[in-house]
Amino acid sequence: MELMAAVVALEHLTVRCKARLVTDCTALQRAIEKDFFQRDVKMAWINTDKLPVRNGDSWRRLQCCLGQHEVKLVCIASRSPDLFVRYAHREARRSALRDGLPVDPAFVRRLDMMRRCRAVDTQFVPSL
């Protein structure tokens, strides 16, 4: 979810610019700061188990966005009493209820795979 939010936010920037990306996701922070993309590109987006990198399409999209813009990452505590954090969480909950949101393709593939394996009771899974 945090990865897709970062990708969509950066893809909405139409011209090359400086951007500040605020996140509470430590995995996203580590991937950007330690430049994990180099390793994934070198390994052709295949992990050590010889399987495709999880959410590889979203990570590639993020890598492309980071190459187009000068992005400064700001990591905050998710349970911080900061006014900005409370605002961001409120807006995220409000936005999740809107129609027409972009769908994370990795989520759809995982959901399809789970349905095929019958690992999920489909009466409780929303149709996409």
ROKEDO-325975 format. One line per field, with one value per residue: residue number from 1; residue in three letters; x, y, z of N, C-alpha, C in turn. Coordinates in Angstrom, 3 decimals. Example, Ala and Ser with C-alpha at 12.3 -4.5 7.8 and 13.67 -1.06 7.14 Angstrom:
BEGIN
i (1|2) .
aa (ALA|SER) .
n_x (13.190|12.850) .
n_y (-5.690|-2.250) .
n_z (7.800|7.080) .
ca_x (12.300|13.670) .
ca_y (-4.500|-1.060) .
ca_z (7.800|7.140) .
c_x (13.200|12.900) .
c_y (-3.300|0.030) .
c_z (7.800|7.870) .
//
This chain:
BEGIN
i (1|2|3|4|5|6|7|8|9|10|11|12|13|14|15|16|17|18|19|20|21|22|23|24|25|26|27|28|29|30|31|32|33|34|35|36|37|38|39|40|41|42|43|44|45|46|47|48|49|50|51|52|53|54|55|56|57|58|59|60|61|62|63|64|65|66|67|68|69|70|71|72|73|74|75|76|77|78|79|80|81|82|83|84|85|86|87|88|89|90|91|92|93|94|95|96|97|98|99|100|101|102|103|104|105|106|107|108|109|110|111|112|113|114|115|116|117|118|119|120|121|122|123|124|125|126|127|128) .
aa (MET|GLU|LEU|MET|ALA|ALA|VAL|VAL|ALA|LEU|GLU|HIS|LEU|THR|VAL|ARG|CYS|LYS|ALA|ARG|LEU|VAL|THR|ASP|CYS|THR|ALA|LEU|GLN|ARG|ALA|ILE|GLU|LYS|ASP|PHE|PHE|GLN|ARG|ASP|VAL|LYS|MET|ALA|TRP|ILE|ASN|THR|ASP|LYS|LEU|PRO|VAL|ARG|ASN|GLY|ASP|SER|TRP|ARG|ARG|LEU|GLN|CYS|CYS|LEU|GLY|GLN|HIS|GLU|VAL|LYS|LEU|VAL|CYS|ILE|ALA|SER|ARG|SER|PRO|ASP|LEU|PHE|VAL|ARG|TYR|ALA|HIS|ARG|GLU|ALA|ARG|ARG|SER|ALA|LEU|ARG|ASP|GLY|LEU|PRO|VAL|ASP|PRO|ALA|PHE|VAL|ARG|ARG|LEU|ASP|MET|MET|ARG|ARG|CYS|ARG|ALA|VAL|ASP|THR|GLN|PHE|VAL|PRO|SER|LEU) .
n_x (0.830|1.896|4.006|2.698|1.344|3.463|4.465|2.260|1.947|4.408|4.298|2.364|3.617|4.363|6.496|10.089|11.347|12.111|11.223|9.613|9.210|7.129|6.955|5.847|6.801|9.162|10.386|10.210|11.747|14.297|14.793|15.038|17.031|19.240|19.584|18.503|17.674|19.735|20.805|18.561|18.166|20.578|20.252|18.267|15.665|15.020|14.740|16.729|15.690|15.175|12.834|10.453|10.915|9.021|6.251|7.559|6.945|5.857|8.033|9.823|8.486|8.648|11.420|11.875|10.494|12.020|14.327|13.569|13.010|14.240|14.285|13.665|13.653|11.565|11.182|8.766|7.423|4.806|2.838|3.017|2.312|2.213|0.781|0.688|0.914|-1.432|-3.282|-2.604|-3.246|-6.011|-6.873|-6.082|-7.757|-10.220|-9.916|-9.729|-12.309|-13.354|-14.525|-13.042|-10.285|-6.800|-5.832|-3.750|-1.672|-0.181|-1.543|-3.947|-3.068|-2.114|-4.487|-6.007|-4.436|-4.763|-7.479|-7.584|-6.232|-7.999|-7.660|-8.853|-11.970|-14.213|-16.575|-16.183|-14.350|-13.828|-15.111|-13.148) .
n_y (-1.181|1.282|1.468|1.605|4.007|5.843|5.522|6.307|8.943|10.117|9.648|11.416|13.819|16.078|17.428|17.451|17.681|18.793|16.845|16.055|13.182|11.835|9.310|6.491|4.054|1.743|-0.181|0.863|3.130|1.978|0.656|2.765|4.459|2.722|1.927|-0.494|-1.151|-1.438|-3.968|-5.561|-5.001|-5.935|-8.638|-9.209|-8.778|-11.035|-12.969|-14.394|-16.917|-17.703|-16.723|-14.337|-10.941|-9.798|-7.712|-6.558|-5.128|-2.745|-1.789|-1.345|0.704|2.683|3.017|4.123|6.556|7.738|8.171|10.178|12.405|14.564|13.272|13.634|11.760|11.524|10.088|9.189|8.509|6.202|6.299|8.757|11.732|13.946|16.639|16.593|13.845|12.803|14.126|13.037|10.302|10.511|11.551|9.477|7.374|8.532|8.837|6.214|5.358|6.385|6.157|4.895|4.690|4.037|0.693|-1.603|-3.511|-5.743|-6.592|-7.437|-9.602|-11.308|-11.745|-13.067|-15.369|-16.453|-16.964|-18.912|-20.947|-21.487|-20.507|-18.478|-17.496|-16.719|-15.294|-13.277|-11.611|-8.645|-8.015|-7.272) .
n_z (0.000|0.870|-0.899|-3.391|-3.029|-2.954|-5.554|-7.191|-6.334|-7.142|-9.883|-10.660|-10.874|-13.303|-14.532|-14.450|-11.190|-7.817|-5.082|-2.010|-0.290|1.985|4.329|6.314|6.136|6.747|5.152|2.580|2.974|3.561|1.132|-0.703|0.427|0.748|-1.786|-2.996|-5.476|-7.314|-6.758|-7.371|-10.095|-11.102|-10.554|-12.312|-11.425|-9.985|-7.100|-4.363|-4.065|-6.573|-7.657|-8.983|-7.903|-5.204|-5.777|-7.895|-10.274|-9.288|-7.815|-9.909|-11.251|-9.282|-9.177|-11.705|-11.423|-9.397|-10.793|-12.512|-11.001|-8.396|-5.451|-2.061|0.800|3.585|6.604|8.933|12.197|12.407|14.353|15.399|17.272|15.753|13.953|11.143|10.570|11.718|10.079|7.561|7.928|8.389|5.915|4.228|5.061|4.379|1.607|0.780|0.636|-1.660|-5.092|-8.130|-7.673|-8.364|-9.018|-7.398|-9.300|-8.468|-6.206|-7.345|-8.911|-6.872|-5.500|-7.479|-7.736|-5.187|-5.243|-7.233|-5.957|-4.071|-1.542|-0.327|0.865|-1.454|-1.176|0.613|-0.494|-2.247|-5.515|-8.344) .
ca_x (0.000|2.768|4.767|1.814|1.079|4.645|4.533|1.194|2.255|5.515|3.878|1.523|4.471|4.443|7.791|11.208|11.356|12.511|10.033|9.839|8.313|6.976|6.433|6.068|7.158|10.608|10.862|10.366|12.886|15.531|14.992|15.491|18.283|20.336|19.585|18.313|17.342|20.928|20.871|17.457|18.439|21.694|19.718|17.161|14.431|14.793|15.302|17.667|14.959|14.939|11.464|10.378|10.866|7.639|5.860|8.619|6.454|5.722|9.384|10.391|7.840|9.231|12.788|11.749|10.108|13.159|15.284|13.043|12.887|15.153|13.375|14.199|12.771|11.398|10.500|8.169|6.820|3.397|1.961|3.453|1.216|2.387|-0.442|0.741|0.649|-2.878|-3.959|-2.353|-4.035|-7.427|-7.102|-5.948|-9.002|-11.279|-9.681|-9.948|-13.738|-13.762|-14.523|-12.113|-8.889|-5.985|-5.713|-2.393|-1.683|0.361|-2.620|-4.908|-2.469|-2.105|-5.875|-6.363|-3.734|-5.397|-8.780|-7.344|-5.820|-9.117|-7.163|-9.670|-13.398|-14.484|-17.756|-15.763|-13.364|-14.532|-14.817|-12.403) .
ca_y (0.000|2.457|1.497|2.092|5.424|6.591|5.459|7.132|10.354|10.585|9.611|12.583|14.977|16.112|17.936|17.110|18.618|18.302|16.445|15.472|12.054|11.545|7.957|5.830|2.688|1.569|-0.970|1.822|3.963|1.209|0.374|3.977|4.954|1.776|1.669|-1.914|-1.340|-1.906|-5.417|-6.181|-4.879|-6.852|-10.003|-9.268|-8.778|-12.384|-13.020|-15.488|-18.185|-17.871|-16.311|-12.893|-10.071|-9.479|-6.364|-6.084|-4.107|-1.485|-1.320|-0.795|2.004|3.619|3.294|5.042|7.867|8.293|8.619|11.365|13.527|14.601|12.959|13.559|10.917|11.877|8.986|9.615|7.426|6.097|6.612|10.040|12.661|15.093|17.058|16.130|12.399|12.619|14.579|12.060|9.098|10.835|11.673|8.143|6.651|9.165|8.557|4.790|5.134|6.954|5.308|5.259|4.696|3.087|-0.608|-2.135|-4.731|-6.873|-7.063|-8.159|-10.901|-12.130|-12.116|-14.091|-16.593|-17.010|-17.509|-20.167|-21.954|-21.597|-20.198|-17.398|-17.663|-15.635|-14.488|-12.135|-10.820|-7.779|-8.272|-6.181) .
ca_z (0.000|0.933|-2.141|-4.453|-2.757|-3.385|-7.016|-7.760|-6.037|-7.985|-11.290|-10.935|-11.143|-14.762|-14.985|-13.563|-10.072|-6.500|-4.330|-0.695|-0.115|3.410|4.501|7.597|5.759|6.854|4.010|1.490|3.337|3.374|-0.292|-1.387|0.985|0.535|-3.222|-3.261|-6.887|-8.016|-6.587|-8.103|-11.524|-11.366|-10.489|-13.285|-10.647|-9.472|-5.738|-4.100|-4.198|-8.017|-7.935|-9.237|-6.738|-4.835|-6.188|-8.782|-11.206|-8.549|-7.506|-11.159|-11.475|-8.326|-9.623|-12.840|-10.877|-8.663|-11.788|-13.195|-10.074|-7.260|-4.354|-0.701|1.589|4.996|7.271|10.195|12.976|12.008|15.484|15.924|17.563|14.877|13.267|9.752|10.559|11.941|8.864|6.490|8.201|8.178|4.477|3.634|5.332|3.593|0.191|0.518|0.414|-2.949|-6.275|-9.183|-7.247|-9.122|-8.379|-7.370|-10.109|-7.704|-5.338|-8.177|-9.250|-5.664|-5.227|-8.465|-7.386|-3.998|-5.644|-7.952|-4.977|-3.131|-0.207|0.210|0.652|-2.396|-0.847|1.415|-1.232|-3.189|-6.922|-8.977) .
c_x (0.883|3.582|3.925|1.505|2.251|4.733|3.503|1.476|3.343|5.147|2.994|2.329|4.759|5.779|8.861|11.299|11.968|11.233|10.463|8.775|8.287|6.332|6.650|6.497|8.679|11.173|11.102|11.590|14.200|15.817|15.543|16.856|19.462|20.434|19.522|18.027|18.533|21.028|19.781|17.668|19.533|21.211|18.528|15.813|14.007|15.448|16.197|17.009|14.615|13.489|11.463|10.276|9.409|7.369|6.899|8.165|6.324|7.096|10.056|9.788|8.416|10.650|12.787|11.420|11.274|14.236|14.851|13.035|13.970|14.292|14.142|13.184|12.757|10.591|10.021|7.616|5.323|2.429|2.344|2.254|1.280|1.088|-0.469|0.403|-0.827|-3.676|-3.812|-3.177|-5.527|-7.741|-6.985|-7.218|-10.149|-11.135|-9.956|-11.415|-14.218|-13.729|-13.428|-10.657|-8.083|-5.809|-4.263|-2.384|-1.141|-0.708|-3.617|-4.362|-2.473|-3.512|-6.334|-5.708|-4.386|-6.754|-8.606|-6.954|-6.918|-8.676|-7.999|-11.126|-13.855|-15.722|-17.378|-14.765|-14.098|-14.156|-14.158|-12.658) .
c_y (1.257|2.607|2.071|3.572|6.284|6.641|6.397|8.615|10.886|10.571|10.797|13.854|15.000|16.617|17.530|18.152|17.971|17.981|15.877|14.404|11.700|10.174|7.470|4.387|2.522|0.736|-0.065|2.702|3.224|0.971|1.588|4.412|4.028|1.344|0.170|-2.186|-1.866|-3.418|-6.105|-6.116|-5.865|-8.300|-10.202|-9.428|-10.186|-12.450|-14.231|-16.862|-18.496|-17.604|-14.820|-12.106|-9.702|-7.998|-5.736|-5.007|-2.752|-0.919|-0.726|0.567|3.060|4.000|4.282|6.450|8.532|8.796|9.902|12.597|13.454|14.462|12.890|12.783|11.388|10.758|9.465|8.395|7.389|6.451|7.921|10.942|13.927|15.386|16.553|14.645|12.122|13.023|13.546|10.794|9.355|10.903|10.323|7.326|7.206|8.812|7.099|4.489|5.652|5.912|5.772|5.335|3.733|1.799|-1.063|-3.448|-5.945|-7.453|-7.891|-9.530|-11.837|-12.620|-13.197|-15.428|-17.256|-17.610|-18.840|-21.287|-22.230|-21.364|-19.123|-17.702|-16.475|-14.823|-13.265|-11.231|-9.946|-8.110|-7.045|-6.179) .
c_z (0.000|-0.339|-3.279|-4.260|-3.222|-4.903|-7.650|-7.529|-6.957|-9.471|-11.652|-11.155|-12.637|-15.295|-13.965|-12.450|-8.842|-5.736|-2.982|-0.503|1.369|3.549|5.926|7.372|5.784|5.707|2.807|1.738|3.089|1.900|-1.029|-0.880|0.715|-0.922|-3.534|-4.738|-7.668|-7.946|-7.416|-9.608|-11.925|-11.421|-11.435|-12.587|-10.230|-8.096|-5.558|-4.168|-5.650|-8.409|-8.240|-7.936|-6.463|-5.128|-7.123|-9.747|-10.516|-8.182|-8.738|-11.472|-10.539|-8.745|-10.785|-12.352|-10.145|-9.621|-12.479|-12.306|-9.008|-6.010|-3.039|0.121|3.037|5.629|8.639|10.921|12.681|13.135|16.146|16.214|16.691|14.115|11.823|9.659|10.756|10.711|7.745|6.694|7.971|6.687|3.778|3.858|4.495|2.112|-0.155|0.227|-0.936|-4.058|-7.230|-8.772|-8.111|-8.324|-8.481|-8.156|-9.360|-6.785|-6.139|-8.549|-8.049|-5.343|-6.196|-8.134|-6.179|-4.343|-6.367|-7.001|-3.964|-1.693|0.472|-0.099|-0.197|-2.049|-0.021|0.707|-2.224|-4.617|-7.515|-10.458) .
//
